[in-house]
Amino acid sequence: MMRGLKVFHVSHVSKVADDTIGLLKWYGANGTAWCEAYRDEKAEKGKAFHHILETTLKGENIDLGEHEGPVGACLTFLQEQGLQYINSEVHGENKKLDLEGTYDCLVSEDKCSSEGVWHGIRKLLDWKLTSGLRMSNYVQGGGYSLLHPDVFDEYMVVRPYLLKVEPKHTNKILSVSGSTRYKWKGKVWALEVRHFNKEQLNGLVKIFKKCLDIVKFREETK
């Protein structure tokens, strides 16, 4: 608790920015029990993916298992972009706003100096193993800026996903929204990347603050 009030989490607050109409229709079509079970299953897979990717980035050995494809795509992306790993899963608090959250991964465009200083542009990466990206995924960057001021310069949301390929005698791609393709054991993966520079990040901060106001108002009027 902070200031004797409820603490709000960045990922929860940012969901205010999403359009919930589609979600309500999905629940109505499939039933609450099935939807919640499906949601929980996807959440567990997402946690496992984050853990495996984080462990690999730290240079530790771990069985990639079913996450070999998406983890491999993310690692190749970092290498091709020349991005150097700094840290991951760092928790932050803003006591003034009663806000907390943990970011995924911090990288830099340059290597660390002998004095331990990173001189390149620092980017905060948010990994998403989801069926698609939503507005809340972008708004989260604004929340992390409030928790970690001056820690990163730019924000990127990165979603690895399996591409649809025509069966049998062709490798023609049916749908591509990612900018890069990767292949593992006959499967083709792509990365959907959304990049926000410093100016755009400031805009996300403003949106996040409005979402936080709404969440706090709801809490106060319960």
MITIMI-70697 format. One record per residue: residue number from 1; residue in three letters; x, y, z of N, C-alpha, C, CB in turn. Coordinates in steps of 0.001 Angstrom, whole numbers, plus 524288, in hexadecimal, padded with zeros to 5 digits. Glycine has a CB too. Example, Ala and Ser with C-alpha at 12.3 -4.5 7.8 and 13.67 -1.06 7.14 Angstrom:
<atoms>
     k     r     n_u     n_v     n_w    ca_u    ca_v    ca_w     c_u     c_v     c_w    cb_u    cb_v    cb_w
     1   ala   83386   7E9C6   81E78   8300C   7EE6C   81E78   83390   7F31C   81E78   82C2C   7EE87   82356
     2   ser   83232   7F736   81BA8   83566   7FBDC   81BE4   83264   8001E   81EBE   83704   7FDAA   8165D
</atoms>
This chain:
<atoms>
     k     r     n_u     n_v     n_w    ca_u    ca_v    ca_w     c_u     c_v     c_w    cb_u    cb_v    cb_w
     1   met   8033D   7FB4C   80000   80000   80000   80000   80369   804F4   80000   7FC51   7FFFE   804C9
     2   met   80166   8091E   7FD9A   80416   80E1E   7FD9E   80042   81247   7FF69   8065A   80F6F   7F822
     3   arg   801F2   81580   802DA   7FEC5   819E0   804BF   7F993   817F7   80704   7FDC1   81DC8   8004C
     4   gly   7F979   81313   808AD   7F4B8   810F9   80B0D   7F067   80FCD   8072B   7F2B8   814B1   80F05
     5   leu   7F182   81013   80211   7ED92   80F22   7FE0C   7EEDD   80A2D   7FB04   7ED2E   813D5   7FA4F
     6   lys   7EB64   8089C   7F794   7EC5B   8041E   7F443   7F093   80568   7F04E   7E754   80263   7F182
     7   val   7F3EF   8018F   7EF42   7F803   8023E   7EB59   7F5F8   8003C   7E61D   7FD24   7FF57   7ECF8
     8   phe   7F6B7   80342   7E209   7F4D3   801D8   7DCDA   7F95C   7FFF9   7D97E   7F20A   80681   7DA3D
     9   his   7F85F   7FBD7   7D67E   7FC79   7F998   7D33A   7FC10   7FBAE   7CDAA   7FC24   7F395   7D33E
    10   val   8008A   7FCA8   7CB44   800C3   7FEE6   7C605   7FD81   7FBBD   7C21F   8066F   7FF35   7C42A
    11   ser   7FE2C   7F68E   7C21F   7FB68   7F348   7BE53   7F57D   7F384   7BF10   7FD43   7EDA3   7BEC1
    12   his   7F3C3   7F429   7C3EC   7EE18   7F485   7C502   7EBF1   7F9CC   7C337   7ECFD   7F3BC   7CAEF
    13   val   7EEA7   7FDEC   7C482   7ECDD   80332   7C32B   7EC82   803E0   7BD3E   7F090   80756   7C582
    14   ser   7F05F   801ED   7BA73   7F093   802C2   7B4C9   7EC09   80035   7B1E3   7F5AA   800B1   7B2A6
    15   lys   7E98F   7FC47   7B43A   7E536   7F999   7B1A5   7E076   7FD1C   7B0F0   7E3AD   7F4CF   7B4BE
    16   val   7E04C   80171   7B3C7   7DC02   80530   7B325   7DBE5   80741   7AD8C   7DC90   809C5   7B712
    17   ala   7E077   8074E   7AAFA   7E0D4   8096B   7A5B2   7DE99   805C2   7A18F   7E66E   80A9E   7A46D
    18   asp   7DD8C   800DE   7A2FE   7DB92   7FD15   79F32   7D5B8   7FDB4   79E41   7DCB9   7F78F   7A109
    19   asp   7D414   7FC43   79999   7CE89   7FC05   79845   7CC70   7F6CE   79A36   7CDA0   7FCAD   7923B
    20   thr   7C8F0   7F6DD   79DFD   7C71B   7F205   7A070   7C26C   7EF8F   79DA8   7C5AF   7F311   7A60B
    21   ile   7C05E   7F21F   799AD   7BBC7   7F00B   796FB   7BCE8   7EAB0   7949B   7B9FA   7F3D6   792B8
    22   gly   7C15D   7EA4A   791FC   7C2D2   7E552   78F9A   7C386   7E108   793A0   7C7C6   7E5F0   78C7D
    23   leu   7C5C8   7E27D   7981D   7C698   7DEB0   79C4C   7C169   7DCB3   79E70   7C9D5   7E11A   7A0B3
    24   leu   7BDAE   7E03A   79F21   7B88C   7DEB7   7A114   7B5C6   7DB16   79D3A   7B535   7E393   7A21F
    25   lys   7B653   7DC2C   79837   7B3F4   7D8D3   7943D   7B66B   7D365   7945A   7B48E   7DB47   78EC3
    26   trp   7BB95   7D335   79521   7BE62   7CE3F   79564   7BC75   7CAFC   799FE   7C44B   7CF30   795D7
    27   tyr   7BBCE   7CD8C   79E81   7B9C6   7CADC   7A325   7B433   7C8FC   7A22D   7B9F3   7CE80   7A7FA
    28   gly   7B112   7CC3E   79F9B   7ABA7   7CAD4   79E99   7AB21   7C63B   79AE9   7A8C5   7CF69   79C6B
    29   ala   7AEC5   7C5E9   79721   7AE7F   7C1BB   79344   7B07F   7BC83   79553   7B18D   7C33F   78E80
    30   asn   7B450   7BCAD   798E3   7B6E1   7B7E3   79AA4   7B5B9   7B657   7A042   7BC93   7B876   79A05
    31   gly   7B377   7B9DE   7A34D   7B256   7B89D   7A8C1   7B6C6   7BA39   7AC5F   7B147   7B2D1   7A956
    32   thr   7B571   7BC12   7B0F3   7B94E   7BE0B   7B4A8   7BD39   7B9DE   7B652   7B695   7C038   7B96D
    33   ala   7BB63   7B538   7B78D   7BED6   7B110   7B985   7C30D   7AFAC   7B58E   7BBA5   7AC2C   7BAE1
    34   trp   7C173   7AEF4   7B09E   7C543   7AD88   7AC90   7C920   7B1F8   7ABA5   7C277   7AC24   7A769
    35   cys   7C731   7B6C2   7AB64   7CA90   7BB41   7AA59   7CE96   7BC09   7AEAF   7C747   7C02F   7A9B8
    36   glu   7CCF5   7BB5B   7B390   7D093   7BC0F   7B7E6   7D4A8   7B7BC   7B804   7CD9E   7BC38   7BD0E
    37   ala   7D313   7B2FB   7B6B6   7D6CC   7AEA5   7B678   7DAC3   7AF88   7B21C   7D3E9   7A96D   7B5A0
    38   tyr   7D8D6   7B166   7AD9D   7DC41   7B28F   7A92C   7E00B   7B6F5   7AA8F   7D8FF   7B40F   7A451
    39   arg   7DE11   7BAFD   7AD1C   7E14B   7BF6F   7AEC4   7E59D   7BDB4   7B27B   7DDE7   7C39E   7B166
    40   asp   7E433   7BA68   7B64D   7E802   7B894   7BA24   7EC3F   7B536   7B79B   7E544   7B580   7BE73
    41   glu   7EAA2   7B1FB   7B3CF   7EE66   7AEAB   7B10D   7F251   7B1FD   7AE09   7EB90   7AAE9   7AD50
    42   lys   7F055   7B5F8   7AB4B   7F3BF   7B976   7A858   7F754   7BC8B   7ABFF   7F07E   7BD37   7A4FD
    43   ala   7F556   7BE0B   7B08D   7F878   7C0F4   7B452   7FD08   7BDAD   7B646   7F517   7C2B9   7B8ED
    44   glu   7FC19   7B8AE   7B747   80038   7B52C   7B918   80467   7B473   7B4E2   7FDE6   7AFD8   7BAA9
    45   lys   802B4   7B3FD   7AFFD   80674   7B377   7ABB4   809AA   7B873   7AB1E   8039E   7B232   7A68D
    46   gly   8071D   7BCE4   7ABE7   809DF   7C1DB   7AB97   80DFA   7C266   7AFD1   80610   7C650   7ABF2
    47   lys   80CA8   7C0B5   7B48D   81065   7C0EB   7B8E6   81520   7BD6E   7B7D1   80DBC   7BF41   7BE0C
    48   ala   81417   7B8BA   7B5CB   81852   7B517   7B492   81BDC   7B755   7B056   8161C   7AFC8   7B2D4
    49   phe   8197C   7B9AD   7AC54   81C77   7BC22   7A816   81FF9   7C075   7AA31   818C1   7BE58   7A3E5
    50   his   81DE0   7C3D6   7AD89   820F0   7C81A   7AFCA   82573   7C60A   7B30F   81D78   7CB9F   7B31D
    51   his   82464   7C20B   7B62A   82873   7BFD2   7B989   82CE3   7BD6C   7B65E   8261A   7BBB5   7BD25
    52   ile   82B74   7BA6E   7B256   82F66   7B7DE   7AF15   832A5   7BBE7   7AC1F   82CCC   7B410   7AB39
    53   leu   83013   7BFE3   7A9F4   832DA   7C3E9   7A70C   83673   7C700   7AAA0   82EFF   7C791   7A458
    54   glu   8348B   7C874   7AF3B   837B8   7CB5C   7B2FA   83C7D   7C831   7B4AA   83472   7CCDC   7B7C3
    55   thr   83BAC   7C32E   7B5CF   83FF8   7BFCE   7B776   84411   7BF4B   7B334   83DEC   7BA6C   7B8F7
    56   thr   84243   7BEBD   7AE55   845D8   7BE46   7A9E6   848F1   7C34B   7A91D   842D5   7BCED   7A4E9
    57   leu   8465C   7C7C8   7A9A7   84903   7CCCD   7A8FC   84D44   7CD9A   7AD1C   8450D   7D146   7A93E
    58   lys   84C86   7CB4E   7B19D   85069   7CBBD   7B5CE   8550F   7C815   7B4F6   84DE0   7CA91   7BB10
    59   gly   854CB   7C4F2   7B0C7   8590E   7C16A   7AF95   858C2   7BC36   7B258   85E04   7C3EC   7B0DE
    60   glu   8543F   7BB05   7B4A4   85397   7B616   7B76B   85112   7B204   7B3D7   85042   7B6E1   7BC62
    61   asn   8526F   7AD29   7B4AB   85040   7A8EB   7B181   84AE9   7A74D   7B390   853F6   7A431   7B173
    62   ile   84741   7A69A   7AFFA   841FF   7A4EA   7B166   83F86   7A251   7ACAE   83E9D   7A996   7B359
    63   asp   83C4E   79E5B   7ADAF   8399F   79B9F   7A97D   83569   79F32   7A736   83735   79669   7AB7E
    64   leu   835D3   7A058   7A22A   83211   7A3D9   79FA5   82CC2   7A13B   79EDD   83433   7A5B3   79A65
    65   gly   82CBC   79C1D   79E5B   827D3   7994D   79DCB   8248A   79B56   7994B   824C1   7999F   7A2C6
    66   glu   81F7C   79BEE   79A32   81BDD   79DB4   79624   81CAE   7A36B   794AF   8164C   79CE7   797ED
    67   his   81FE0   7A632   797BA   820BD   7ABBF   796B8   825AC   7ACC5   79379   82118   7AEAA   79BDB
    68   glu   827DD   7A8AD   79138   82C9D   7A94A   78E20   82BDA   7AD34   789B0   82E53   7A405   78BEC
    69   gly   82760   7ACE2   786FE   82665   7B05C   78292   82629   7B616   7840C   8216B   7AEDF   77FFA
    70   pro   82285   7B799   78792   82222   7BD24   788F8   826F5   7BF43   78BBA   81D78   7BDFB   78C62
    71   val   82964   7BC23   78F17   82E26   7BDE8   791C3   83287   7BEAA   78DD4   82FD4   7B9F5   79606
    72   gly   83317   7BAF2   78A41   83720   7BB65   78641   8365C   7C026   782D3   8373B   7B68D   782EC
    73   ala   83174   7C151   78175   83051   7C5E8   77E40   831DF   7CAEE   78110   82A80   7C610   77CD3
    74   cys   830B5   7CB2F   78626   831FD   7CFE4   78932   837DB   7D08E   789BB   82F7A   7CFA4   78EA1
    75   leu   83AAD   7CC48   78AA1   84057   7CC90   78B27   842E7   7CE47   78607   84287   7C745   78CE1
    76   thr   840E5   7CC37   781AE   842F9   7CDBC   77C93   841DE   7D375   77B7B   840A5   7CA52   7783D
    77   phe   83D45   7D543   77D01   83BD8   7DAC4   77C5A   83FB7   7DE4F   77F32   83644   7DBC0   77E60
    78   leu   840EF   7DD14   7840F   8449F   7E03B   78714   849FA   7E056   7847F   84515   7DE21   78CA8
    79   gln   84BA4   7DBD3   7828E   850BD   7DB77   7800F   850EA   7DEA9   77B0E   85215   7D5CC   77EE8
    80   glu   84CDA   7DE23   777CD   84CC1   7E0F5   772D5   84C5B   7E6DD   7739E   84833   7DF0F   76F82
    81   gln   849BB   7E885   777CA   84927   7EE15   778E5   84DDE   7F04B   77BCF   84438   7EF04   77C0E
    82   gly   8517A   7ECF5   77D52   8561C   7EEB3   7802C   854DB   7F0A0   7859E   858D2   7F2F3   77D31
    83   leu   850E6   7EE5F   78812   84F37   7F01A   78D3C   851D6   7ECD6   7917D   8493A   7EFC4   78DBA
    84   gln   8541D   7EF79   79555   856F3   7ECF0   79990   85381   7EC88   79E6F   85C02   7EFF3   79ACE
    85   tyr   8533B   7E7E5   7A0A4   8500A   7E6EC   7A54D   8525E   7E9AB   7AA14   84F92   7E0FE   7A656
    86   ile   84F0B   7EC7A   7AD0C   850B9   7EF0F   7B1DD   84E82   7EC32   7B69B   84EFD   7F4DA   7B1E6
    87   asn   8495B   7EBE1   7B6F2   846DF   7E915   7BB44   84133   7E7D5   7B9D9   84721   7EC5A   7C064
    88   ser   83E88   7E51C   7BD53   83911   7E3B8   7BC5D   83634   7E2E6   7C17E   838B1   7DEC9   7B8F8
    89   glu   83101   7E2FB   7C11D   82D92   7E228   7C5A4   82F12   7E5B1   7CA3C   82DC3   7DC6A   7C75A
    90   val   82F4D   7EAC3   7C938   830A8   7EE95   7CD49   82BA7   7F12A   7CF4E   8348B   7F2CD   7CB22
    91   his   82AE1   7F0D5   7D463   82627   7F2F3   7D6D8   826F7   7F8B4   7D827   824BA   7EFD2   7DBD8
    92   gly   822C5   7FBBF   7D7A0   8230D   80150   7D8E8   81E28   80323   7DBB3   823E2   8048B   7D3FD
    93   glu   81EA6   80759   7DEB0   81A3F   8099D   7E185   81A3E   80F85   7E0EC   81A71   8081A   7E753
    94   asn   8159C   811B9   7E0CE   814EA   8175B   7E0FF   81116   81867   7E56C   812E7   819A5   7DB9B
    95   lys   81330   819B0   7E9FF   80FF1   81A3B   7EEA6   80C21   81EC9   7EE2E   8135B   81AF4   7F372
    96   lys   80D9F   822CB   7EB47   80A2C   82743   7EAA1   80538   825C5   7E7B9   80CF9   82BA0   7E7C4
    97   leu   805B7   8222C   7E405   80144   82081   7E0D2   7FEDB   81B60   7E2B7   802F7   81FEC   7DB2B
    98   asp   8010E   81915   7E6DC   7FF3F   813F7   7E8BC   7FF77   80FF8   7E454   7F9A0   81459   7EAF0
    99   leu   803DC   80FE1   7E1AD   80474   80CBF   7DCF7   8093C   80931   7DD56   804DF   81049   7D82B
   100   glu   808B4   80478   7DB35   80D1F   800E7   7DB05   80CE3   7FDAB   7D60D   80D34   7FD57   7DFDC
   101   gly   81139   7FB1A   7D4C7   81161   7F7D7   7D021   816CF   7F5BB   7CF37   80F8B   7FADF   7CB65
   102   thr   8172C   7F1CD   7CBE6   81C2A   7EF50   7CAAA   81CD0   7EF1B   7C4C0   81C7F   7E9BB   7CD13
   103   tyr   820FF   7F168   7C2CC   821C1   7F15C   7BD22   82493   7EC62   7BB67   824DA   7F637   7BB64
   104   asp   82421   7EB2E   7B64D   8263D   7E64D   7B43A   82C1D   7E673   7B355   82390   7E4FD   7AF35
   105   cys   82DE4   7EA02   7AFF7   83362   7E9B7   7AE4B   83572   7EF09   7ACA3   833FC   7E5D4   7A9C9
   106   leu   83A1A   7F05B   7AE78   83CB0   7F543   7AD0B   84187   7F3FE   7A9D7   83E28   7F887   7B201
   107   val   841FD   7F68A   7A54C   84679   7F5A6   7A1D9   848C5   7FAE2   7A033   844DE   7F263   79CFA
   108   ser   84D66   7FAA5   79DD9   84FFD   7FF61   79C05   8521A   7FE81   7968B   8546C   80100   79FC7
   109   glu   85276   802BE   7938C   854A9   8026E   78E47   85A9A   80247   78E60   852D1   80709   78B00
   110   asp   85CF3   80312   792EB   862A4   80329   7935A   86457   7FFAF   797E0   864AC   808D2   79420
   111   lys   8693B   7FDFE   797D2   86B4D   7FABF   79BFB   86CA0   7FE06   7A0C1   8701D   7F7C9   79A1B
   112   cys   86CD2   7FB5D   7A524   86E14   7FDF2   7AA10   873E6   7FF62   7AA30   86CA7   7FA62   7AEC2
   113   ser   8752E   8040E   7AC18   87A95   805C8   7AC71   87D52   8031B   7B0FD   87ADD   80BBC   7AD0A
   114   ser   88267   803C3   7B141   88573   80166   7B57E   883EE   803A9   7BAC7   88B4C   80234   7B48E
   115   glu   88178   80844   7BAB9   87FB0   80AB6   7BF9B   87A37   808E2   7C123   87FBF   810AB   7BF12
   116   gly   877FD   8055E   7BDFC   872CE   8035B   7BF37   86E69   806F0   7BD8A   87265   80262   7C4E9
   117   val   86F69   80A62   7B9B2   86B81   80E23   7B7E6   869B5   80CAE   7B263   86DBB   813C9   7B800
   118   trp   86489   80CBF   7B1A2   86249   80BBC   7AC7D   86172   810F7   7A9C1   85D09   8089C   7ACEF
   119   his   8641B   811C2   7A53A   863D1   816CB   7A287   85FDF   816D6   79E11   8691D   8183B   7A072
   120   gly   85E45   8124B   79C28   85AAD   81218   797BB   8550D   81325   79957   85B07   80CD6   79514
   121   ile   851A4   8137C   79568   84C0E   81433   79670   849FA   80F55   7992E   848F6   81545   79143
   122   arg   84782   8102A   79D92   84560   80BC5   7A094   83F9F   80AF0   79F22   845F4   80CC4   7A694
   123   lys   83E57   8060A   79E04   83908   804B4   79C63   836A9   800DF   7A04D   83902   80258   796C9
   124   leu   831D2   801E6   7A1C4   82EF2   7FE4B   7A51A   82BAA   7FAC4   7A19C   82B74   80149   7A922
   125   leu   82C7B   7F59E   7A210   829A6   7F1E2   79ED2   82578   7EF2E   7A214   82D6C   7EDD5   79C68
   126   asp   820DE   7EEDD   79FE3   81C87   7EC2E   7A272   81B00   7E791   79F04   817C2   7EFF4   7A361
   127   trp   81C28   7E2C7   7A0D6   81B02   7DE15   79DCD   81542   7DC9D   79E5B   81E85   7D983   79F8C
   128   lys   812B4   7DB45   79A0F   80D33   7D9BF   79A34   80C65   7D4B4   7971C   809B3   7DE2B   79801
   129   leu   80B0C   7D078   799CA   809CB   7CB91   7972F   803DC   7CB1D   796F7   80C4E   7C6C4   79A14
   130   thr   8017A   7CE6D   793CC   7FBCB   7CECA   7937D   7F9FE   7CE17   78DDC   7F9DF   7D411   795AB
   131   ser   7F4E5   7CDB5   78D1E   7F2BB   7CD18   787DF   7F2CB   7D237   784D1   7ED2F   7CB03   78830
   132   gly   7F3A3   7D683   7877F   7F3D7   7DBA5   784FB   7F527   7DFD6   788F2   7EEA4   7DCE7   78249
   133   leu   7F670   7E477   78713   7F7C2   7E8C9   78A8B   7F30C   7EC59   78B50   7FC67   7EBE8   7885D
   134   arg   7F29D   7EE7D   78FFD   7EE58   7F207   79154   7F08C   7F74A   79301   7EAE5   7EFAF   795B2
   135   met   7ED12   7FB1D   7936E   7EEA7   8004D   79511   7F149   80031   79A6E   7E9F3   803EE   79529
   136   ser   7EF64   7FCCE   79DE8   7F1A0   7FC85   7A32D   7F75E   7FAFA   7A312   7EE94   7F8A4   7A67F
   137   asn   7F8F0   7F7D0   79F31   7FE66   7F643   79EC7   801F0   7FAEE   79DCD   7FF14   7F249   79A73
   138   tyr   7FFED   7FEC1   79AE4   802F9   80371   799C8   802F2   80728   79E74   800D7   80636   794EC
   139   val   7FE5B   807C0   7A0D3   7FDC3   80B68   7A535   80117   809D4   7A9E2   7F80A   80BBE   7A6D9
   140   gln   80241   804C4   7AA65   8059A   802F4   7AE9C   80ACF   805D7   7AEA5   80683   7FD1B   7AE22
   141   gly   80CC2   80728   7AA13   811B7   809FF   7A9C1   81193   80F18   7ACBD   81319   80B0D   7A421
   142   gly   80D0B   811C0   7AC9C   80C70   81693   7AF92   80CB9   8159A   7B566   80751   81931   7AE38
   143   gly   80A6C   81137   7B71E   80A97   80FDC   7BCA3   8101B   80EB4   7BE7A   8071F   80B37   7BDB0
   144   tyr   81303   80BD1   7BB52   81864   80A8D   7BCC0   81BD5   80F75   7BCE7   81AA9   80692   7B8E5
   145   ser   81A85   8134B   7B9A7   81D7A   81838   7B9C8   81CC3   81AFF   7BF01   81BC3   81BD6   7B547
   146   leu   81815   81A90   7C139   81704   81D01   7C645   819B6   81A13   7CABC   8111F   81D3B   7C73D
   147   leu   81A9D   81504   7C9FA   81D36   811E0   7CE01   82321   8121C   7CD97   81B6E   80C40   7CDA6
   148   his   82507   812BD   7C8D0   82AAE   812A8   7C7E4   82C53   81773   7C4BA   82C4D   80D93   7C505
   149   pro   82BBE   81C27   7C6ED   82D2C   820E4   7C40B   832F9   820FE   7C2AD   82BC4   825BB   7C739
   150   asp   8341B   8227A   7BDDC   8397C   82305   7BBF6   83C6B   81DD8   7BB80   83C74   82696   7BF85
   151   val   839A5   8196E   7BBF0   83C40   8145A   7BB6E   83C92   812B5   7B5B5   83959   81028   7BEA2
   152   phe   83892   813FC   7B28D   8389F   81283   7AD11   836D4   8170F   7A9AE   83527   80DBA   7AC23
   153   asp   83888   816E8   7A4B7   83776   81B26   7A105   83301   819DD   79D4C   83C54   81C65   79DE9
   154   glu   83265   814D9   79C10   82E69   8133D   7985F   82BC7   80E3D   79A46   830C7   81273   792E9
   155   tyr   82744   80D16   7980E   82418   8089C   799C4   8228E   8055F   7950E   81F26   80A70   79CC8
   156   met   82316   8002E   7958E   821B2   7FCB5   79146   81E6B   7F825   7934A   826A4   7FAB2   78E80
   157   val   81A23   7F70F   79095   816F1   7F278   791C4   81826   7EE6B   78D93   810E3   7F3D6   791F1
   158   val   819B3   7E9BE   78F3C   81B6C   7E5B7   78B90   81821   7E0CA   78C4D   82152   7E479   78C52
   159   arg   8157E   7DF2A   7881C   8121F   7DA86   78857   813D6   7D675   78460   80C64   7DC06   78762
   160   pro   8161D   7D218   78626   81750   7CDCE   7828F   8126C   7CA9A   78186   81BB2   7CA4B   784C7
   161   tyr   811A7   7C8EF   77CB5   80D0D   7C5BD   77B7D   80E2B   7C231   776DF   80845   7C937   77A53
   162   leu   80B69   7BDE1   776BF   80C15   7B9F9   772A2   8090D   7BBA4   76DD2   80A47   7B484   77480
   163   leu   80BA6   7BBBC   76963   8091A   7BD4D   76488   805EB   7B8D3   76242   80D27   7BF2A   7608F
   164   lys   801E7   7BA3B   75F6E   7FEBA   7B65A   75CB9   80124   7B54D   75761   7F8F4   7B839   75C2E
   165   val   8024A   7B062   75664   804BF   7AEE0   75173   80133   7AB0A   74E98   80A3D   7AC6E   75265
   166   glu   800D3   7ABAD   74985   7FD9D   7A819   74679   7FFC9   7A290   746E9   7FD5E   7A9D6   740B2
   167   pro   7FC63   79EA5   74769   7FE29   79946   7482F   80056   796BE   74341   7F9C0   79609   74A39
   168   lys   80253   7920A   743E0   80426   78E9D   73FAE   808F9   790B1   73CEE   7FFDE   78DD1   73BC2
   169   his   8087D   79236   737F1   80D1A   792EF   734AE   80EEA   79897   73424   80C0C   790CD   72F6D
   170   thr   80D8C   79BE8   737D1   80F35   7A15A   73755   8107A   7A3AB   73CA3   80AFC   7A498   734A6
   171   asn   813B5   7A7A0   73CA2   8150F   7AA79   74169   812EA   7B008   7413A   81B06   7AA93   74231
   172   lys   80F0E   7B0E1   73DE2   80CD8   7B61C   73D5C   80A63   7B7E8   74285   808C0   7B637   738F4
   173   ile   80BAB   7BCA5   7442A   80995   7BED2   748FD   80420   7C10D   747FD   80D46   7C318   74B31
   174   leu   8006F   7BF92   74B3C   7FB15   7C17B   74A94   7FA49   7C6D9   74D02   7F741   7BDA5   74CF4
   175   ser   7FCD7   7C7D1   7516F   7FC1C   7CCE5   753F9   80113   7CE7E   756D3   7F774   7CCBB   757CF
   176   val   802AA   7D34C   7560A   80769   7D545   75893   8067C   7DADA   75A5F   80C31   7D4FE   754D1
   177   ser   80714   7DBDC   75F72   806FE   7E13D   76158   80C27   7E289   763F8   8026A   7E218   76529
   178   gly   80F4A   7DE8A   76518   81472   7DF6C   76768   81855   7E0EF   76336   81659   7DA8A   76A55
   179   ser   81C7C   7E38E   764BB   8204A   7E574   760F5   82490   7E174   75FDA   822B4   7EA79   762E3
   180   thr   8250F   7DD7B   76318   82947   7D9B7   76282   82731   7D429   76316   82D9C   7DAC2   76689
   181   arg   8294B   7D098   75FF7   827AE   7CB27   7603B   82C37   7C7D1   76235   825C8   7C936   75AD5
   182   tyr   82AEA   7C3C0   76510   82ECA   7C01B   7670E   82CB0   7BA99   76662   8301F   7C140   76CE0
   183   lys   83024   7B6C7   765A3   82E62   7B16D   764E7   830ED   7ADCA   768E9   82F9D   7AF95   75F55
   184   trp   82DBA   7AA77   76B32   82FA1   7A670   76ECA   82CB1   7A168   76DAF   82EEF   7A820   7749F
   185   lys   82F9D   79D50   76C35   82D54   79821   76B89   82882   7983F   76801   82BE5   795D6   770D4
   186   gly   82900   79B18   763A1   824CC   79B3C   75FD2   8207F   79F27   760ED   8227C   7960F   75F6E
   187   lys   820BC   7A1BB   76578   81CC1   7A593   766CE   81EEB   7AB13   765F5   81AE7   7A4DC   76C89
   188   val   81B87   7AE90   76452   81D24   7B3E7   76329   81AF5   7B799   76745   81B54   7B58C   75DA6
   189   trp   81E5F   7BAA5   769A9   81CCA   7BE5C   76DAD   81DC1   7C3ED   76BD4   81FBB   7BD53   772CF
   190   ala   81AC9   7C787   76DD2   81B88   7CD13   76C98   81B13   7D039   77195   8177E   7CEFF   76878
   191   leu   81CF6   7D4FC   7716E   81C90   7D87D   775DE   8196B   7DD4A   7745A   82202   7DA0F   777DA
   192   glu   8155F   7DE4C   7774E   8127C   7E32C   776BF   814E2   7E6FD   77A9E   80C6A   7E269   777B8
   193   val   816F2   7EB49   778A5   819C7   7EF04   77BFB   81748   7F469   77B9C   81F9F   7EF4D   77A68
   194   arg   81624   7F6B2   7801A   8142D   7FC09   78051   81812   7FF51   78361   80E9F   7FC44   782D8
   195   his   81A11   8035C   780DC   81E4F   80677   7830D   81C75   80BFC   78451   822F2   806A7   77F43
   196   phe   81DC4   80DE6   788F9   81C3B   81324   78AA7   8211A   81638   78C3C   81841   812DE   78F43
   197   asn   821F3   81AAF   78994   8266E   81DEF   78AF8   8252F   82144   78FC0   82806   82170   78658
   198   lys   828CB   824A4   79138   8283B   827B3   795FE   8235B   82B1C   795E3   82D07   82B12   796D2
   199   glu   82265   82DAE   7917E   81DD9   83117   7910B   818CB   82DFC   79173   81E01   83417   78BE4
   200   gln   8188A   8298E   78ECB   813E6   82642   78EFC   81328   823F6   79470   81449   821DE   78AEB
   201   leu   8177D   822E1   79708   8173E   820BE   79C56   814D3   824AC   7A017   81CB8   81F2D   79E3C
   202   asn   8160F   829A2   79F4B   813AC   82DBB   7A285   80DC5   82DD4   7A1CC   815FF   8331A   7A12C
   203   gly   80C03   82CBB   79D08   8066B   82C6D   79C00   803E9   827D4   79ED5   8056E   82BFE   79629
   204   leu   806B4   8237A   79F0B   804BF   81EE3   7A1D4   8044E   81FF1   7A7AD   80851   81A2E   7A0DB
   205   val   807D0   8231C   7A9BB   8079B   82490   7AF46   8028D   82785   7B06B   80C6B   827EF   7B0CD
   206   lys   80126   82B1B   7ACFB   7FC5C   82E29   7ADB5   7F78E   82AA2   7AD98   7FBE7   83268   7A979
   207   ile   7F780   826EB   7A9F3   7F310   82351   7A991   7F2BE   81FE6   7AE69   7F383   81FE7   7A4A4
   208   phe   7F74D   81E03   7B029   7F756   81A9B   7B4C2   7F548   81D82   7B990   7FCE7   8188A   7B5CD
   209   lys   7F6BC   82268   7BA32   7F4EB   82570   7BEB2   7EEF9   825F3   7BEAD   7F775   82AE2   7BEB6
   210   lys   7ECAD   8268A   7BA08   7E6F7   826D3   7B9AF   7E484   8219D   7BB3D   7E540   82859   7B419
   211   cys   7E6FC   81D52   7B985   7E50F   81820   7BB06   7E571   81766   7C0EE   7E82D   813C8   7B82D
   212   leu   7E9AA   81945   7C340   7EA64   818C8   7C8E5   7E63E   81BE4   7CBD4   7EFE2   81AA3   7CA7A
   213   asp   7E4F4   8207A   7C9D4   7E0D2   823A3   7CC42   7DBA6   820AD   7CC41   7E034   828EA   7C961
   214   ile   7DA7F   81E04   7C7F3   7D59A   81B0F   7C784   7D58A   8168A   7CB6C   7D4DE   818F8   7C1E3
   215   val   7D9E1   813B1   7CBC6   7DA38   80F3F   7CF5C   7D993   81108   7D506   7DF79   80C62   7CEAD
   216   lys   7DC15   8155A   7D65F   7DBB9   8175D   7DBBA   7D632   81948   7DCEF   7DFAD   81BD1   7DC8E
   217   phe   7D3B0   81BB4   7D90B   7CE58   81D7B   7D9D5   7CAAD   818E6   7DAD6   7CC7D   82098   7D51B
   218   arg   7CB5F   814B8   7D7DA   7C835   81007   7D899   7C900   80DCD   7DE1B   7C998   80BE1   7D470
   219   glu   7CDD9   80DE5   7DFE7   7CF13   80BCA   7E509   7CC99   80F19   7E955   7D4FE   80B7C   7E5CE
   220   glu   7CCB5   81436   7E8A6   7CAA2   817C4   7EC9F   7C4AA   817A2   7ECDB   7CC7A   81D52   7EB8A
   221   thr   7C230   8163A   7E884   7BC7C   8165B   7E866   7B9FB   810F9   7E923   7BAAD   818AB   7E34E
   222   lys   7BD13   80D1B   7EAB3   7BAE9   807EB   7EBB4   7B73E   80806   7F04F   7BF40   803FA   7ECA9
</atoms>
